Amino acid sequence: MRESLPSLEWIVAELIERYPQTSSVFSRFRMSCVGCAMAPFETLADAAAAYRLRPEGLLRELRRACRTKTTRK
């Protein structure tokens, strides 16, 4: 079965739980998403907007990270 890659509608905490390697992307963008109280409620689009980032650029880097290692199920 093929793994789905994140979209801007994904919830931040769910992404980090499923693909823990994405935490380094949030750190690189200087985002406090890992461990944030809002992570279970915010979408990637919300987080990008909160940090004034281009959503497409953030999503591209997160997808790249998702492809690098195995996932949790």
C-alpha positions as a printed Julia matrix, in Angstrom:
73×3 Matrix{Float64}:
  0.0    0.0    0.0
  1.29   3.43  -0.89
  1.66   6.03   1.87
 -0.13   9.31   1.38
  1.88  12.5    1.56
  0.7   15.42   3.66
 -1.44  18.24   2.34
 -2.09  21.67   3.8
 -5.26  20.33   5.45
 -3.36  17.85   7.62
 -3.24  18.51  11.36
  0.25  19.37  12.6
  0.3   16.93  15.55
 -0.97  14.06  13.39
  1.76  14.72  10.84
  4.47  14.71  13.51
  3.09  11.54  15.06
  2.93   9.73  11.74
  6.19  11.12  10.35
  8.44  12.0   13.32
 11.26  13.0   10.98
  9.23  16.11  10.02
 10.06  17.66  13.4
 13.43  18.69  11.97
 11.65  20.66   9.22
  9.64  22.62  11.79
 12.86  23.33  13.68
 14.65  24.44  10.53
 11.83  26.9    9.8
 12.05  28.06  13.45
  8.5   26.92  14.16
  7.49  25.82  17.67
  5.02  23.23  16.38
  6.65  20.24  18.06
  5.07  20.1   21.5
  2.87  23.15  20.92
 -0.54  23.1   22.6
 -2.15  24.17  19.32
 -0.57  21.38  17.23
 -3.54  18.99  17.72
 -5.89  21.62  16.31
 -3.94  23.53  13.64
 -3.58  22.54  10.03
 -0.33  22.94   8.17
 -1.91  25.9    6.36
 -2.76  27.5    9.74
  0.79  26.99  10.99
  2.32  28.42   7.82
  0.08  31.48   8.11
  0.93  31.95  11.8
  4.63  32.01  10.94
  4.14  34.02   7.74
  5.62  31.26   5.58
  4.76  30.3    2.04
  2.58  27.21   2.53
  3.84  25.56  -0.66
  7.45  25.82   0.44
  6.73  24.38   3.88
  4.68  21.57   2.37
  7.42  20.73  -0.14
 10.0   20.37   2.64
  7.66  18.32   4.83
  6.89  15.96   1.96
 10.6   15.57   1.27
 11.16  14.63   4.92
  8.27  12.16   4.8
  9.97  10.28   1.98
 13.27   9.9    3.82
 12.39   7.42   6.55
  9.81   4.86   7.52
  6.51   5.89   9.09
  4.69   4.99  12.28
  1.37   3.24  11.94
